[in-house]
Each structure stands twice: as structure tokens, then as C-alpha cells.
Amino acid sequence: MAPDRPLFTIAVALAVVAGLVWPAAAPRGALAPEHVGDAFPAADDGEPDEHLPATGEPDGLTVVDPGDVVDLTESGLDREGGVATEVAYPVVPNADPLSDFLERELSAEVDAFETANPGAVSFESAWNLTAANDDIVGVRVTREETDSEGTREGYTTYWYDSLTGTTHPSTALVAGQEELEELNGLVRDALPEAAAPDAVHPISSLYDSVGFNPDGDLVVEFDAGQVSPVGEGRTHAVVDASESGPLLSDLGERASHAATRGVRDFAVADPPEAVEDGREPTPPGTVSAVDEDVDCSDPDTKCVALTYDDGPGGRTPELLDMLAEYDARATFFVTGHPVMEDPRTVRRTYAEGHELANHTLNHPDLAGLGAGGIRSDLDIVQALVYRETGYTMDLMRPPYGSTDEEVASVTADLGLAQILWSIDTNDWKDRKASVVADRAVDGASPGAIILMHDIHGTTIDASRTIIRELDASGYTMVTVTQLLGTTTPGETYVDGAPEPPAPTDGEGGAGTGDETV
């Protein structure tokens, strides 16, 4: 049957259709201000009725079209001298803290690259946005570093929270260190065949580019050469959202939601309010050299520091296995060229809670070398270790124990305390494992710093006996920082012997127990 009022019905239908079509056809700027930054207006329950699909490949991070961010511009580093540099980063209106952070961070990366690579030629970087929704901006930086050995590509992704004005590393997407360790296992399982799973550790320098694909799966990407041969280029792992989701922090959940929705006219509405004073919580992937469950000041705790110089050596991984077996920690005073040759062992050492410290690039006698030579030799190793681990070392050991006022001055400027030793095993001279072991074990006392070298096979053999015997004697093997506590840059320390008891009335003093010389 025909409707009684056909013209009225047709008019209503046309009005409904027009109402549906107009928002889709309207220019982007026609969206109401309260909807800027959202893919679509929210329903009464706060959730969007529907949203645009995110853009990107299944094995990559989502990609935001820069044209969909209001008034987005680009800036670059203005850097003179040194390596050829071409570095760009995004400038989002009302997000000055993000721009300032990117400028500082990229400048530090260029400086570290140039310092760590005497053959450095050029540093170039480009960027793209991987998220721009719900007050979250994800910035992925791709860099190309060229030195005397060729060009390598690397990736870093940062996450900006416009509500607090803070920029976070990728590890902040994960709820904590335990969750990062669990994720590390999933990533190892998801790596391609060319990658080495045992080269992947839950530290910030390896998990510095983490984001989401359009389906919400977690994507972790590694720099060329980090976990696969350099020729393999970018190596990545994709972890299903069902497995990665429970491991995310609150920021990670917000970032996942932001990255997996398309963008339409995103803008940061207002500059962030002033952030309260105080340090941001340490993100996952930063490994402490101090075990909070050990108190070396407790008279009932006998702490001793095993220290190894000149490595990493060919059998250092074997030594790390021994230390792990006894839940022992050590301090490794690394030398520049071995770090360049075996960065994977350096990363593993850091990841397992041992302490990394500076033992110069070329092992020179620093005394009398002059301030410029001292600084150059130490600076390069500082940069090398920072680039591999994200850790800035604060201890050094002068080769041969040779130091003077100039060394003290330079190390003070660099924030490095000088660590000598109280027990010298002379393992470099006497290449007999039993002799080295006896010297270490017989000489041990609470607060001792024991000198060895992990480049000698006999020292690795001796270490098995040393670690076992010290453990059986009730010693706790700790890092130098755990033993000494806070150290003063430039000062020289030989041991961490506990202070003697204060004399009672009528008793003579017994010395000061001062550990510095």
C-alpha cells in the first residue's frame, strides 16, 4: 500500500540522509572544537561510537599522516663542526616540552656517536608520528649513522603525554621490570631466524623503539646489527595483543588506544600545566648495580667486591654464568676496543646487574698524560657504554693504578670516582689458576676490593674457585658501588672496610678506617 503522505515521507528521508552525509563531506576544520584530537565524537558512555582505522603494516608501528595534525611543523638541530649532521624533529603546537626534549635527546645522540666513533662521518635522522590521539603523541625517529665501517640504521620511539608535559622512553609503556623481563621472553620467541635470542635483554637500549601495529599488537624493533647481522637491517618482533596487553603500564594502555585509532585534525588544546618538582619514576630497563636486599653496613654482612679489568674477554660470558650460579655481582672495568668488538657481552653484563666502569680506551698510563689526553681516553669509553646500555658510568680505574692531580681533576669533571684495590691477585703475571684463587680467597676480608682481569683464561678458571670459596665462607659478592655507597668524583678509593667501633672510655683508638687515599 502506498503511504498516505508520500511527499512528507520523502522530505523526512532526504533530511536524514543529508544529516548522515554532511559530517563526512565537511572540511576537517568544521569539526567542533571539543572534538579536536578525537577520531570521532564520543558517545554518552565516553567511548567513541566508531573510529577511523589506523594506518600501518602488520610488522611495523602505526603511521600518522602529518597533515592530520593541526599546524604541525618541523625543526632541526643547528650544530656546527664535527660530523656532518642533518637532524629533524616535529614541532606540535602547545607541546613545547616535547620539542625541547627531542632537541636535547637528539643532540646527545649525535654527540655520543661522534665521541664513540673516531671514524664518524655523518649522522642523519628523520621522523614520523606513530600516534596522535587522547593527549598522547608518539614520535618515531629513524637515524642513519655513517662511520669508517659503513652506514647503520637505528630507531627510537618516544611517547609524549600532553597532560603532564613529560616525554617517556619506550620502556615506560611496560608496567615494570618484571613485566619487561616477561616481555623479553616473548620477544625472543618471536624473533626471525637470523636473530640471536640470547642477544636480547630487558634493558632500555634494546627496547628503545616500541609501539603498536594497527591491530594493537606490540611491535619491538632493533637497530641494524644489535641482535642480527648488520646486513639483515631492521630486526623486529611482533607480540600478540593478548600476550602483551597485560604487561602494559597505564601509559602503555593509553598509547595503545591512541596508536590504534585513525587521526583527524589532532591538536594539543593547551600547553601543559607546570609539572610538580620531583624526579620521574625510573622506567623499566634501567638496571641498578645495587641490590636493595643487601646492606654492607650491617656488621653481620661480609661484603667483598670482585673487580675485573681490560675486558670483555672471550670467556667473560662463562664468568657471567658462574656469577649467576651463586647470585653474585661484580664490577667490570671495561676497555674501549673490547667494548667495540663485543658489545653484546657488555649489554648482557649490564642486564644481569653487574657494574660497568671505565678503564680507558687504550690502557695508557694516565699520570703525566695531560688533561686533554686523559679526557679523550675516558670520554670515548663513556660514550661507547652509554650507546650500548643507556648507562652513564660513574666509576673508573686508572691503568696500573697510576694517578695524579691532573687525573683527579679530569675525573672530577667527568663525574668519575677513581677505584683502586686492596688485594692484587697479580693474575696478569702468574698465569696459574690455583695461585690466583689462593691470593683472592686468603686475602679476602670485609670491604676488600679484589683486582683481576677477565681477559685471561686462567683468571676465569680461578674465579670458579674464588666465587665458590667466598660464598662458602659467608661473603656476599657485591659491586663496588654497593660496597662503597656514594662516591665523590675525582676521589680515590682502595677498599670499603667498615669503620671500626668507636673506642669506649679508657680504650685507645684503632684508626679511622678511611677508604680514600
C-alpha positions as CSV (number, residue, x, y, z in Angstrom):
1,M,0.0,0.0,0.0
2,A,1.2,3.5,-0.9
3,P,1.8,5.8,2.0
4,D,-0.9,8.3,2.8
5,R,1.6,11.3,2.7
6,P,4.3,10.4,0.2
7,L,5.8,13.9,-0.2
8,F,6.2,14.3,3.6
9,T,7.9,10.9,3.9
10,I,10.3,11.7,1.1
11,A,11.2,15.0,2.7
12,V,12.0,13.4,6.0
13,A,14.1,10.7,4.3
14,L,16.1,13.3,2.4
15,A,16.8,15.2,5.7
16,V,18.0,12.1,7.4
17,V,20.3,11.3,4.5
18,A,21.7,14.8,4.5
19,G,22.4,14.6,8.2
20,L,24.4,11.5,7.7
21,V,26.3,12.7,4.7
22,W,27.3,16.2,5.8
23,P,29.8,15.3,8.6
24,A,31.7,13.0,6.2
25,A,31.8,15.7,3.4
26,A,32.5,18.6,5.7
27,P,36.1,20.1,5.8
28,R,38.2,18.9,8.6
29,G,38.2,22.3,10.3
30,A,34.4,22.1,10.5
31,L,34.6,19.6,13.5
32,A,33.5,21.2,16.7
33,P,36.4,22.3,18.9
34,E,35.5,19.9,21.7
35,H,36.1,17.0,19.3
36,V,39.6,18.1,18.2
37,G,42.0,15.2,18.9
38,D,39.3,12.5,18.8
39,A,38.7,10.3,15.8
40,F,35.0,10.7,16.2
41,P,32.7,12.3,18.9
42,A,32.3,10.2,22.0
43,A,29.0,8.5,22.9
44,D,27.3,9.1,26.3
45,D,29.5,6.4,27.9
46,G,32.7,8.2,26.9
47,E,33.6,5.7,24.2
48,P,33.7,6.7,20.5
49,D,30.8,5.4,18.5
50,E,33.2,4.4,15.8
51,H,36.7,5.4,14.7
52,L,38.9,5.7,11.7
53,P,41.2,2.7,11.1
54,A,44.9,3.2,12.0
55,T,47.4,3.1,9.2
56,G,50.4,0.9,9.1
57,E,51.9,-2.5,8.3
58,P,51.3,-5.6,10.4
59,D,55.1,-5.8,11.3
60,G,55.6,-2.1,11.9
61,L,54.4,0.8,14.1
62,T,51.3,2.7,13.1
63,V,51.8,5.8,11.0
64,V,50.0,9.1,11.3
65,D,49.7,11.4,8.3
66,P,51.4,14.7,9.4
67,G,48.6,16.6,7.5
68,D,46.1,15.3,10.2
69,V,47.9,17.2,13.0
70,V,46.9,20.8,13.1
71,D,49.7,23.3,12.3
72,L,52.4,20.7,12.7
73,T,55.8,22.0,11.6
74,E,59.4,20.7,11.7
75,S,62.6,21.9,13.2
76,G,66.2,20.8,13.1
77,L,69.5,20.8,15.0
78,D,71.7,23.8,14.4
79,R,75.1,22.2,15.0
80,E,78.4,23.4,13.8
81,G,81.6,21.5,13.4
82,G,82.3,17.8,13.9
83,V,80.4,15.2,11.8
84,A,78.0,16.2,9.0
85,T,74.6,16.4,10.7
86,E,71.1,16.5,9.3
87,V,68.6,16.1,12.1
88,A,64.9,16.9,12.0
89,Y,62.1,16.6,14.6
90,P,58.4,17.5,14.7
91,V,57.1,20.6,16.4
92,V,53.5,20.2,17.7
93,P,51.8,23.4,18.8
94,N,51.3,23.7,22.6
95,A,53.8,20.8,23.1
96,D,57.0,22.8,23.7
97,P,58.3,20.2,26.3
98,L,58.2,17.6,23.6
99,S,60.2,19.8,21.1
100,D,62.7,20.7,23.8
101,F,63.2,17.1,24.8
102,L,63.7,16.0,21.2
103,E,66.3,18.7,20.6
104,R,68.2,17.7,23.8
105,E,68.0,14.0,23.1
106,L,69.0,14.1,19.5
107,S,71.9,16.5,20.3
108,A,73.1,14.0,22.9
109,E,72.8,11.1,20.4
110,V,74.9,13.0,17.9
111,D,77.5,13.9,20.5
112,A,77.7,10.3,21.7
113,F,78.0,8.9,18.2
114,E,80.8,11.4,17.3
115,T,82.7,10.7,20.6
116,A,82.4,6.9,20.4
117,N,83.4,6.7,16.7
118,P,86.8,8.3,15.8
119,G,85.8,7.4,12.2
120,A,82.4,9.1,12.4
121,V,81.4,10.7,9.1
122,S,77.7,11.7,9.3
123,F,74.5,11.5,11.3
124,E,71.1,11.9,9.7
125,S,67.7,11.4,11.2
126,A,64.1,11.6,10.1
127,W,60.8,11.2,12.0
128,N,57.2,10.2,11.7
129,L,54.3,10.2,14.2
130,T,53.0,6.8,15.3
131,A,50.2,8.2,17.5
132,A,48.3,11.4,17.9
133,N,45.2,10.8,20.0
134,D,43.8,11.2,23.5
135,D,46.6,13.5,24.7
136,I,49.3,11.1,23.6
137,V,51.8,11.7,20.8
138,G,54.2,9.0,19.7
139,V,57.3,10.1,17.8
140,R,59.4,7.5,15.9
141,V,62.9,8.7,14.9
142,T,64.9,6.9,12.2
143,R,68.6,7.6,12.1
144,E,71.4,6.7,9.8
145,E,74.9,6.7,11.2
146,T,77.9,6.5,8.9
147,D,81.4,5.9,10.0
148,S,84.5,4.2,8.6
149,E,82.7,0.8,8.6
150,G,79.7,1.9,6.7
151,T,76.1,3.0,7.4
152,R,73.8,1.6,10.0
153,E,70.2,2.4,10.6
154,G,68.6,2.7,14.0
155,Y,65.2,3.5,15.6
156,T,64.0,5.2,18.7
157,T,60.4,5.9,19.7
158,Y,59.3,8.4,22.3
159,W,55.9,8.9,23.9
160,Y,54.7,12.3,25.0
161,D,51.9,12.9,27.5
162,S,50.4,16.3,26.8
163,L,48.6,16.3,30.1
164,T,51.8,16.3,32.2
165,G,54.2,17.7,29.6
166,T,56.5,14.7,30.0
167,T,58.2,12.6,27.3
168,H,58.8,9.0,28.1
169,P,61.1,6.3,26.6
170,S,59.5,3.2,25.0
171,T,60.1,1.1,28.1
172,A,57.7,3.3,30.0
173,L,54.9,1.5,28.0
174,V,55.6,-1.6,30.2
175,A,54.4,-1.8,33.8
176,G,57.7,-2.7,35.5
177,Q,61.0,-4.5,35.2
178,E,59.3,-7.9,35.9
179,E,56.9,-7.3,33.1
180,L,59.8,-6.2,30.8
181,E,61.5,-9.5,31.6
182,E,58.4,-11.4,30.7
183,L,58.0,-9.4,27.5
184,N,61.7,-10.1,26.7
185,G,60.9,-13.8,26.7
186,L,58.0,-13.3,24.3
187,V,60.2,-11.2,22.1
188,R,62.9,-13.8,22.0
189,D,60.3,-16.4,20.8
190,A,59.0,-14.0,18.1
191,L,62.4,-13.1,16.6
192,P,63.2,-14.1,13.0
193,E,65.6,-16.9,12.3
194,A,68.5,-14.6,11.6
195,A,68.4,-13.0,15.0
196,A,70.2,-14.3,18.1
197,P,67.7,-14.6,21.0
198,D,70.4,-14.6,23.6
199,A,71.4,-11.1,22.4
200,V,68.1,-9.7,23.6
201,H,68.0,-8.4,27.2
202,P,65.4,-6.4,29.1
203,I,67.3,-3.1,29.0
204,S,66.4,0.3,27.7
205,S,69.0,0.5,24.9
206,L,67.4,-2.6,23.3
207,Y,63.8,-1.7,23.9
208,D,64.1,1.9,22.8
209,S,61.6,1.6,19.9
210,V,58.4,0.0,20.9
211,G,54.9,0.7,19.6
212,F,51.8,-0.9,18.2
213,N,50.6,-2.1,14.8
214,P,47.1,-1.3,13.6
215,D,45.7,-4.4,15.3
216,G,47.1,-3.4,18.7
217,D,49.9,-6.0,18.7
218,L,53.1,-4.8,20.3
219,V,56.0,-4.2,17.9
220,V,59.6,-4.1,19.1
221,E,62.3,-3.1,16.6
222,F,66.0,-3.3,16.9
223,D,68.8,-1.3,15.3
224,A,70.8,-2.9,12.5
225,G,73.5,-5.2,14.0
226,Q,72.1,-5.2,17.5
227,V,70.6,-8.7,17.5
228,S,71.1,-9.8,13.9
229,P,74.0,-9.4,11.4
230,V,74.2,-5.9,10.1
231,G,73.2,-7.0,6.6
232,E,69.8,-8.0,7.9
233,G,68.9,-4.4,8.7
234,R,65.9,-3.7,10.9
235,T,65.0,-6.7,13.0
236,H,61.6,-6.7,14.7
237,A,59.3,-8.9,16.8
238,V,55.6,-8.7,17.0
239,V,53.9,-9.8,20.2
240,D,50.1,-10.5,20.0
241,A,48.0,-8.0,22.0
242,S,46.5,-10.9,24.1
243,E,50.0,-11.5,25.5
244,S,51.4,-8.0,25.6
245,G,48.3,-6.3,26.8
246,P,48.5,-7.5,30.4
247,L,52.2,-6.3,30.6
248,L,51.4,-2.6,29.8
249,S,51.5,0.3,32.1
250,D,48.8,2.9,32.3
251,L,50.7,5.0,29.8
252,G,51.1,1.9,27.6
253,E,47.4,1.3,27.6
254,R,46.7,4.9,26.7
255,A,49.4,4.7,24.0
256,S,47.9,1.5,22.6
257,H,44.5,3.1,22.4
258,A,45.9,6.2,20.7
259,A,48.0,4.4,18.2
260,T,45.3,2.0,17.0
261,R,42.8,4.8,16.1
262,G,43.0,6.9,13.0
263,V,43.6,10.6,13.3
264,R,41.5,13.6,12.2
265,D,42.7,17.1,13.0
266,F,44.5,16.3,16.2
267,A,45.7,19.2,18.3
268,V,47.0,19.7,21.8
269,A,44.5,22.1,23.2
270,D,46.6,23.8,25.8
271,P,50.2,23.9,27.0
272,P,50.7,21.6,30.0
273,E,50.4,23.0,33.4
274,A,53.6,23.2,35.4
275,V,54.8,19.8,36.4
276,E,55.4,19.4,40.1
277,D,59.0,19.3,41.2
278,G,60.5,15.8,41.6
279,R,62.0,13.1,39.6
280,E,60.0,10.9,37.3
281,P,60.0,7.2,38.4
282,T,62.8,5.2,36.9
283,P,61.4,3.4,33.8
284,P,61.9,-0.3,33.3
285,G,65.1,-1.2,31.5
286,T,67.3,0.7,33.8
287,V,69.3,-1.8,35.9
288,S,70.7,-0.9,39.3
289,A,74.1,-2.1,40.4
290,V,72.8,-2.1,43.9
291,D,70.9,-5.0,45.5
292,E,68.3,-3.4,47.8
293,D,68.2,-6.6,49.9
294,V,71.9,-6.3,50.8
295,D,73.2,-3.9,53.5
296,C,77.0,-3.8,53.5
297,S,77.0,-1.5,56.6
298,D,75.4,-4.3,58.6
299,P,78.2,-5.9,60.8
300,D,76.7,-9.3,60.1
301,T,77.1,-8.9,56.3
302,K,80.5,-9.6,54.9
303,C,80.7,-7.7,51.6
304,V,83.6,-8.1,49.1
305,A,83.9,-6.6,45.6
306,L,85.3,-8.7,42.8
307,T,86.6,-6.5,40.0
308,Y,87.7,-7.4,36.5
309,D,89.8,-5.2,34.2
310,D,90.5,-4.9,30.5
311,G,87.5,-6.8,29.1
312,P,85.2,-8.0,28.0
313,G,87.3,-11.1,27.1
314,G,86.5,-14.2,25.1
315,R,85.5,-16.1,28.2
316,T,83.6,-13.3,30.0
317,P,80.2,-14.9,29.3
318,E,81.4,-18.0,31.1
319,L,82.3,-15.8,34.1
320,L,78.9,-14.3,34.0
321,D,77.4,-17.8,34.1
322,M,79.5,-18.5,37.3
323,L,78.4,-15.3,39.0
324,A,74.7,-16.0,38.2
325,E,75.0,-19.5,39.7
326,Y,75.9,-18.0,43.1
327,D,73.8,-14.9,42.8
328,A,77.0,-12.9,43.0
329,R,77.7,-9.5,41.4
330,A,80.9,-8.0,40.2
331,T,82.3,-4.7,38.7
332,F,83.8,-4.8,35.2
333,F,86.3,-2.0,34.4
334,V,86.0,-2.2,30.6
335,T,88.4,-1.0,27.9
336,G,87.3,0.7,24.8
337,H,88.4,-1.6,22.0
338,P,87.0,-4.8,23.6
339,V,83.7,-2.9,24.0
340,M,83.7,-2.1,20.3
341,E,84.4,-5.7,19.5
342,D,81.9,-7.4,21.8
343,P,79.0,-5.0,22.6
344,R,76.6,-8.0,23.2
345,T,78.6,-9.1,26.3
346,V,78.7,-5.5,27.5
347,R,74.9,-5.4,27.3
348,R,74.5,-8.8,29.0
349,T,76.8,-7.7,31.8
350,Y,74.7,-4.6,32.5
351,A,71.4,-6.5,32.1
352,E,72.4,-9.1,34.8
353,G,73.0,-6.4,37.4
354,H,76.8,-6.1,37.3
355,E,78.5,-2.8,37.3
356,L,80.3,-1.3,34.3
357,A,83.1,1.1,34.9
358,N,85.7,3.0,32.8
359,H,89.2,1.6,32.2
360,T,90.1,3.9,29.3
361,L,90.3,3.4,25.6
362,N,93.9,2.4,25.1
363,H,95.1,1.5,28.6
364,P,97.7,4.3,28.9
365,D,99.5,5.5,32.0
366,L,97.3,8.5,32.7
367,A,99.7,10.2,35.1
368,G,101.6,12.8,33.2
369,L,99.4,12.3,30.1
370,G,97.9,15.8,30.3
371,A,94.2,16.8,30.7
372,G,93.4,16.6,27.0
373,G,94.7,13.1,26.6
374,I,93.1,11.8,29.9
375,R,89.7,13.3,28.9
376,S,89.8,11.9,25.4
377,D,90.7,8.4,26.5
378,L,87.9,8.3,29.1
379,D,85.3,10.2,27.0
380,I,85.3,7.6,24.3
381,V,84.6,4.7,26.6
382,Q,81.9,6.7,28.4
383,A,80.1,7.2,25.1
384,L,80.6,3.6,23.9
385,V,79.0,2.1,27.0
386,Y,76.2,4.7,27.1
387,R,75.3,3.9,23.5
388,E,75.2,0.1,24.2
389,T,73.4,0.2,27.5
390,G,71.9,3.6,28.2
391,Y,74.0,3.7,31.3
392,T,76.4,6.6,32.2
393,M,79.3,5.2,34.2
394,D,80.4,6.9,37.4
395,L,83.5,4.9,38.3
396,M,86.9,4.5,36.6
397,R,90.1,2.7,37.3
398,P,93.4,4.3,36.1
399,P,95.5,1.7,34.3
400,Y,98.4,0.4,36.5
401,G,96.8,2.3,39.4
402,S,98.7,5.4,38.1
403,T,97.1,8.7,39.0
404,D,98.0,12.2,39.9
405,E,96.3,15.6,40.5
406,E,95.6,16.0,36.7
407,V,93.8,12.7,36.7
408,A,91.8,13.6,39.8
409,S,90.8,17.0,38.2
410,V,89.6,15.4,34.9
411,T,87.8,12.6,36.6
412,A,86.1,15.0,38.9
413,D,84.9,17.0,35.9
414,L,83.6,13.8,34.2
415,G,81.8,12.6,37.4
416,L,84.0,9.6,37.8
417,A,85.5,8.3,41.1
418,Q,88.8,6.5,41.0
419,I,88.8,2.9,42.2
420,L,92.0,1.2,43.1
421,W,92.1,-2.1,45.1
422,S,93.2,-3.7,48.4
423,I,94.0,-7.2,47.0
424,D,96.1,-7.6,43.9
425,T,96.0,-11.2,42.6
426,N,98.8,-10.5,40.1
427,D,96.8,-12.7,37.7
428,W,98.4,-10.9,34.7
429,K,101.8,-12.2,35.8
430,D,101.2,-15.5,37.4
431,R,99.0,-17.5,35.0
432,K,98.2,-20.3,37.3
433,A,94.6,-20.6,38.4
434,S,95.3,-22.1,41.9
435,V,97.8,-19.3,42.7
436,V,95.3,-16.6,41.7
437,A,92.5,-18.2,43.6
438,D,94.6,-18.6,46.8
439,R,95.6,-14.9,46.7
440,A,92.0,-13.8,46.4
441,V,90.5,-16.1,49.0
442,D,93.3,-15.9,51.6
443,G,93.4,-12.1,51.3
444,A,89.6,-11.5,51.5
445,S,88.2,-9.5,54.3
446,P,85.0,-7.5,54.7
447,G,85.3,-4.4,52.4
448,A,88.0,-5.8,50.2
449,I,88.3,-4.8,46.6
450,I,89.9,-7.6,44.6
451,L,91.7,-6.9,41.4
452,M,91.6,-9.4,38.5
453,H,91.5,-9.4,34.7
454,D,88.8,-11.3,32.7
455,I,90.9,-11.4,29.6
456,H,93.0,-14.2,31.0
457,G,91.7,-17.8,30.8
458,T,93.5,-18.8,34.0
459,T,91.6,-16.0,35.8
460,I,88.3,-17.3,34.6
461,D,89.3,-20.8,35.9
462,A,90.4,-19.3,39.2
463,S,87.2,-17.4,39.5
464,R,85.1,-20.6,39.8
465,T,87.1,-21.5,42.9
466,I,87.1,-17.9,44.3
467,I,83.4,-17.5,43.9
468,R,82.6,-20.9,45.4
469,E,85.0,-20.4,48.4
470,L,83.9,-16.9,49.2
471,D,80.3,-17.9,49.1
472,A,81.0,-20.9,51.4
473,S,82.8,-18.5,53.8
474,G,79.7,-16.4,54.1
475,Y,80.8,-13.5,51.9
476,T,78.4,-11.5,49.8
477,M,79.9,-10.6,46.5
478,V,78.7,-7.1,45.5
479,T,79.5,-4.3,43.1
480,V,81.9,-1.5,44.1
481,T,79.0,1.0,44.3
482,Q,77.2,-1.4,46.7
483,L,80.3,-1.7,48.8
484,L,81.3,1.9,49.0
485,G,78.0,3.7,48.7
486,T,78.0,7.2,47.3
487,T,81.4,8.1,46.0
488,T,82.9,11.5,45.2
489,P,84.1,12.2,41.6
490,G,87.8,12.6,41.5
491,E,88.5,10.9,44.8
492,T,90.5,7.7,45.0
493,Y,89.2,4.6,46.9
494,V,91.1,1.4,47.8
495,D,88.6,-0.5,49.8
496,G,85.3,-0.3,51.6
497,A,86.4,-1.6,55.0
498,P,83.8,-0.9,57.6
499,E,84.5,1.8,60.2
500,P,86.0,0.3,63.4
501,P,83.8,0.5,66.6
502,A,84.2,3.8,68.4
503,P,86.6,3.4,71.4
504,T,85.0,3.2,74.9
505,D,86.3,5.3,77.8
506,G,89.8,4.2,78.7
507,E,90.5,2.5,75.4
508,G,92.8,3.7,72.7
509,G,91.6,4.5,69.2
510,A,92.1,1.9,66.4
511,G,92.4,4.1,63.3
512,T,89.9,5.8,61.1
513,G,89.1,3.1,58.5
514,D,89.2,5.9,55.8
515,E,88.8,4.2,52.4
516,T,90.2,7.1,50.4
517,V,93.9,7.9,49.7
